[in-house]
């Protein structure tokens, strides 16, 4: 079975289009990841928390406000640069930070007796 030049060209065009889409998706993922890392840095610096806790704060804000993680991160970076936080994001951010400072995401840390 032989394929025509036109068929090979069509297959090549489809492969190029697929690669262009994948490239755009990868660029978006890398940009989003960098933005999240920067926002974690803001939280680490402003609230003196470990990076893992900073990520959890961003994740919680994202989940509780139904805003994508990279958008929350972009908002936090903007806040660090002097922009205002939207009310729902500000409230959730304050609550998530407070939960982390109290010790757990679910509330105050339970003290074990005898330790």
N, C-alpha and C positions, 0 to 999 in steps of 0.2 A: 504494500500500500504506500503510495506516494502522496505527499502533501504538496499542495500548490504553493507558489510564492505568496499569493494573496492570503492563504490560510496561515502560513508562518508569520506573515506581517501582522495579521489580526491577533494571533496568539502572543506575539511580541508586544503589541500595543496593550493588551490586557495585562501582561506581566509587568510592564512599565507602570501602568496605572495602579496596579496593586502595590508595587514598591513605593510609589509616590505617596499613597495613602498610609502605608506602614511607616514610612519616614516621617510623615506629619504627626502620626500618633506617637511615635517615639520622641520626637521633639517636644510635643506637648507634655509627655510624661516626665521628661528630664527637666523641663521648665517648672512644672508643678512641684517636682521633688525639691528643686533648688529653693523655690518659694517657701515650701513647708519648712525646710531646714533653716531658712532665714527667720521665719516666724518663731520657730523653736528657740533660736538664739535670742530673739527679743524677750521671750518669756523667761528664759534662763537669766538674762541680765536684769530684767525688771523685777522678777519675783524670786530670784535666787533659788531656783528649783533645778533638779537634774534634767538633762535633755529628754529622758524617757517620760518624765512627768509633763514636760512641755508638750510633747507629742500627744499624750493622753488628754491634756487640756484642749488642744486644738481639735482632737477627735470628738470629744464630748460636746464642744461648742457646735461643731458641724452636725452632729447627730441631733442635738436638742433644738437647733434652729432650722434644720433641713436645708442647710447651705453646704455646697460641696467643700471639701477640705481645702483645696487650693484657693478657693474664694475666701474662706475664713482666714487662711494664711496671708493672702494679699491684703485683707482688711487690717490684720494685726500689724503688718509691716507699715501700712499707711498710717496707722495710729502712732507707731514709733516715730514716724516722720512728721507728726503734728496734725494729722487729719482726725476728725471726729469719728468715733465708733457709732454705728447704728445701735439704737436702743436694745433690740433683742440680742445682738452680738455682745454688747457691753454687759448686759445682765448675765448672760450665760458664761461669759468669760470670767466675770467676778466670782460667780458661784463655783465654777470649775476650779479656779485657782484656790478658792477658800477650801474646797474639799481636799485638794492636794496638800495644802498647808496643815490641815487637820489630820492628815495621815493616810486617808484612803479615799477612793472615789465614792464610797457609799456613806461616809460620815466619819465621826471621830474614831480615832484609833483606840481599840480596846486594850487596856493594860492587863497583862497577865500577873497574877499575884505570885509572889515568891521569886520574881526575876529581877 
